[in-house]
Each structure stands twice: as C-alpha cells, then as structure tokens.
Amino acid sequence: MSGHRLRVGFVAFLLVVAACSGTPTATDPEFPPWLETMVASTTDFQKEILLDGEVTVDELEKAILANVQCQTENGVEIRDFVFDPFGGGYEMSIVWGEDRPDDSDLESLDAIEEMCTIEYSIAVEGMFMFQNQSTPEELSAELARTAQCLREKGFEVPEGAAQQQLQGIAASERRIYGECRQLAQDQSN
C-alpha cells in the first residue's frame, strides 16, 4: 500500500500541554510548576510509574508503548515505531490512505493523540525530560557542535548562534538540522 505518512513526536505536544497546565501545587521546590501540576493531576497508570519519583528508560518505554497502543486501538495506523533506549526518544509513522488528510482528519488524529498521551505518557515523559535535561554548559556545547555540523554541511552559521537561529538557518533542511542536533546530543553522552 502506498499511503501518505506523517511523522509525529511528543516534544511539541508536551510543551503545549505543559504551557497550558493548570495552577501548580507546591510539592517539590526543584520541580518547575508545570511539572508539579502534571504529576499531581495525572492518571493512575502514570502515578504508578512516578511513585518512586524517578523515571527510568524502561518505564518511559512502557508509557510510550501504552500511548502507541491506545492510538492504534482508537483507529490510528502506526508503522515504523522506533524507541531509542539510549536517549528515550521515539519516532513513528502515521499511515494514511491514498488521499491526503484534510483538516478534519488531522483534528481527529490530534484528539486521539492528545487523549492517549494524557492517559498514558505525558507526565512520565515530562519527568524523564526534566531529569535528563542538559545543564547550561552541556547545552552550550551541544549548540556549538550543532553549528559546526551545519557548517560542515554547507550552511553559513554565525559564531554563538542560539538554538532558534540554528533552526531558522536550516529551516529548508529540517532533516539535516535534526541529524546535526542528534549528533551533537549523542556526543554529550
């Protein structure tokens, strides 16, 4: 079947939901308010994973797989699912029929993805990302490596470019930016 595919990930959705989360309750001064709110108001499935206050890669994978299963059970055809056990990221393809999806199709997909993410993985993913965030020094080094990679691929990148600048410079070649960013992050580990 030669259908259309749509790549999806969790980071953009996580950031949108995090930004729109409700009033925080102070439980741990080290957690940002959006994470406190998300953890405090999450589902029983996620609370079980978060019980010990940490999220392992195995627990993250369990939550993401439950999310993917939920989407599949709700009519989303997912192929090429890959989970990265080293970085905790994942990638998958959404398969469409012969016709390009219209706004109604995309809204339906968004609603299913949102429902499943809220039920099975958003708080777990948020906690994992918080636990594994780069320090300012690590982020600076990653950005420098990303910039160097982009230069090696023919892009004109000014010294000290911020992440948004790098994304803008490589906007026409998002795949190359993604490869350079991943390479820079891998070199941090």
C-alpha positions as a printed NumPy array, in Angstrom:
array([[  0.   ,   0.   ,   0.   ],
       [  1.443,   3.338,  -0.966],
       [ -0.099,   5.703,   1.533],
       [  0.918,   9.058,   2.859],
       [  2.898,   9.12 ,   6.09 ],
       [  3.079,  11.75 ,   8.751],
       [  5.941,  11.791,  11.266],
       [  4.926,  12.643,  14.797],
       [  6.73 ,  13.021,  18.085],
       [  5.921,  14.006,  21.597],
       [  8.034,  17.067,  22.331],
       [  5.856,  19.73 ,  20.685],
       [  2.703,  18.3  ,  22.223],
       [  4.37 ,  18.048,  25.631],
       [  5.452,  21.675,  25.519],
       [  1.994,  22.884,  24.507],
       [  0.258,  20.923,  27.243],
       [  2.901,  21.941,  29.776],
       [  2.419,  25.604,  28.927],
       [ -1.354,  25.249,  29.275],
       [ -1.34 ,  23.275,  32.52 ],
       [ -3.351,  24.474,  35.493],
       [ -2.371,  26.091,  38.765],
       [  0.618,  24.324,  40.33 ],
       [  0.681,  22.829,  43.782],
       [  3.982,  23.13 ,  45.603],
       [  5.289,  19.655,  46.33 ],
       [  8.99 ,  19.805,  45.438],
       [ 10.839,  23.111,  45.115],
       [ 13.14 ,  21.609,  42.465],
       [ 10.301,  20.848,  40.044],
       [  9.025,  23.587,  37.755],
       [  5.353,  24.424,  38.381],
       [  4.14 ,  22.875,  35.109],
       [  5.718,  19.536,  36.039],
       [  4.313,  19.618,  39.576],
       [  0.827,  20.195,  38.164],
       [  1.167,  17.471,  35.567],
       [  2.419,  14.885,  38.066],
       [ -0.183,  15.789,  40.696],
       [ -3.085,  15.522,  38.272],
       [ -2.023,  12.523,  36.208],
       [ -3.715,   9.163,  35.698],
       [ -3.321,   6.076,  37.879],
       [ -1.265,   4.368,  35.149],
       [  1.313,   7.164,  35.243],
       [  1.17 ,   7.631,  39.025],
       [  2.306,   4.017,  39.415],
       [  5.363,   4.743,  37.267],
       [  6.071,   8.035,  39.068],
       [  5.631,   6.587,  42.565],
       [  9.365,   6.455,  43.346],
       [  9.999,   9.975,  41.999],
       [ 12.155,   8.844,  39.081],
       [ 11.538,   7.626,  35.549],
       [ 13.865,   5.007,  34.092],
       [ 14.244,   4.404,  30.363],
       [ 12.291,   1.149,  30.781],
       [  9.435,   2.999,  32.499],
       [  9.452,   5.654,  29.789],
       [  9.272,   2.966,  27.113],
       [  6.367,   1.294,  28.952],
       [  4.433,   4.583,  28.991],
       [  5.143,   5.387,  25.349],
       [  4.198,   1.88 ,  24.209],
       [  0.908,   2.184,  26.124],
       [  0.303,   5.521,  24.38 ],
       [  1.004,   3.984,  20.951],
       [ -1.255,   1.011,  21.719],
       [ -4.041,   3.397,  22.758],
       [ -3.721,   5.309,  19.487],
       [ -3.768,   2.062,  17.495],
       [ -6.848,   0.839,  19.384],
       [ -8.537,   4.137,  18.508],
       [ -8.016,   3.745,  14.77 ],
       [ -4.62 ,   5.328,  14.128],
       [ -2.469,   3.181,  11.835],
       [  1.088,   3.384,  13.147],
       [  4.121,   1.886,  11.458],
       [  7.866,   2.066,  11.838],
       [  7.763,   2.714,  15.595],
       [ 11.285,   3.003,  16.976],
       [ 12.187,   3.69 ,  20.607],
       [ 15.718,   4.895,  21.4  ],
       [ 16.733,   3.188,  24.66 ],
       [ 19.784,   5.425,  24.996],
       [ 18.106,   8.813,  24.739],
       [ 14.484,   7.95 ,  25.425],
       [ 13.24 ,   9.449,  22.178],
       [ 10.952,   7.774,  19.714],
       [  9.731,   8.072,  16.174],
       [  6.781,   6.607,  14.329],
       [  4.88 ,   6.968,  11.088],
       [  1.164,   7.584,  10.837],
       [ -0.165,   5.899,   7.692],
       [ -2.957,   7.5  ,   5.679],
       [ -4.907,   6.155,   2.744],
       [ -4.386,   7.289,  -0.815],
       [ -5.935,  10.714,  -0.185],
       [ -4.063,  13.446,   1.65 ],
       [ -5.528,  14.031,   5.106],
       [ -7.794,  17.051,   5.381],
       [ -8.255,  19.316,   8.412],
       [-10.934,  17.02 ,   9.814],
       [ -8.578,  14.023,   9.629],
       [ -5.8  ,  15.967,  11.331],
       [ -8.136,  17.227,  14.064],
       [ -9.294,  13.667,  14.705],
       [ -5.688,  12.454,  14.875],
       [ -4.768,  15.292,  17.234],
       [ -7.694,  14.443,  19.53 ],
       [ -6.706,  10.76 ,  19.69 ],
       [ -3.029,  11.59 ,  20.238],
       [ -3.909,  14.077,  22.975],
       [ -6.267,  11.642,  24.728],
       [ -3.726,   8.798,  24.684],
       [ -0.792,  10.997,  25.656],
       [ -2.658,  12.458,  28.623],
       [ -3.805,   8.989,  29.715],
       [ -0.519,   7.112,  29.353],
       [  2.62 ,   9.176,  28.952],
       [  2.637,  12.957,  29.289],
       [  3.647,  13.145,  32.967],
       [  6.133,  10.281,  32.586],
       [  7.709,  11.946,  29.538],
       [  7.787,  15.32 ,  31.311],
       [  9.509,  13.835,  34.362],
       [ 12.012,  11.939,  32.194],
       [ 12.842,  15.084,  30.21 ],
       [ 13.21 ,  17.109,  33.417],
       [ 15.526,  14.507,  34.966],
       [ 17.669,  14.321,  31.845],
       [ 17.819,  17.949,  30.771],
       [ 21.157,  19.369,  29.768],
       [ 22.984,  21.783,  32.049],
       [ 23.596,  25.239,  30.556],
       [ 27.208,  24.209,  29.877],
       [ 26.139,  20.985,  28.145],
       [ 23.532,  22.84 ,  26.092],
       [ 26.11 ,  25.423,  25.012],
       [ 28.493,  22.649,  23.907],
       [ 25.656,  20.856,  22.054],
       [ 24.719,  24.062,  20.226],
       [ 28.361,  24.636,  19.242],
       [ 28.586,  21.063,  17.884],
       [ 25.279,  21.501,  16.042],
       [ 26.53 ,  24.744,  14.482],
       [ 29.792,  23.083,  13.412],
       [ 27.905,  20.17 ,  11.842],
       [ 25.687,  22.598,   9.908],
       [ 28.769,  24.49 ,   8.697],
       [ 30.268,  21.205,   7.505],
       [ 27.063,  20.605,   5.543],
       [ 27.352,  23.968,   3.784],
       [ 25.242,  26.297,   5.925],
       [ 26.53 ,  29.735,   6.934],
       [ 26.263,  29.766,  10.711],
       [ 27.495,  32.709,  12.817],
       [ 29.559,  32.028,  15.923],
       [ 27.48 ,  31.762,  19.096],
       [ 24.2  ,  31.139,  17.257],
       [ 21.288,  30.288,  19.557],
       [ 19.099,  27.219,  19.002],
       [ 16.326,  29.256,  17.338],
       [ 18.853,  30.787,  14.954],
       [ 20.195,  27.345,  14.047],
       [ 16.671,  26.086,  13.377],
       [ 15.967,  29.138,  11.212],
       [ 19.19 ,  28.771,   9.239],
       [ 18.408,  25.144,   8.43 ],
       [ 14.624,  25.617,   8.078],
       [ 14.622,  24.408,   4.482],
       [ 16.503,  21.256,   5.503],
       [ 14.889,  20.148,   8.769],
       [ 16.234,  16.622,   8.327],
       [ 19.82 ,  17.922,   8.244],
       [ 19.209,  20.09 ,  11.324],
       [ 17.764,  17.055,  13.122],
       [ 20.749,  14.907,  12.177],
       [ 23.216,  17.563,  13.36 ],
       [ 21.297,  18.13 ,  16.607],
       [ 21.135,  14.385,  17.293],
       [ 24.857,  14.   ,  16.566],
       [ 25.643,  16.876,  18.945],
       [ 23.498,  15.328,  21.688],
       [ 24.991,  11.87 ,  21.147],
       [ 28.471,  13.315,  21.625],
       [ 27.334,  14.612,  25.034],
       [ 26.524,  11.108,  26.258]])
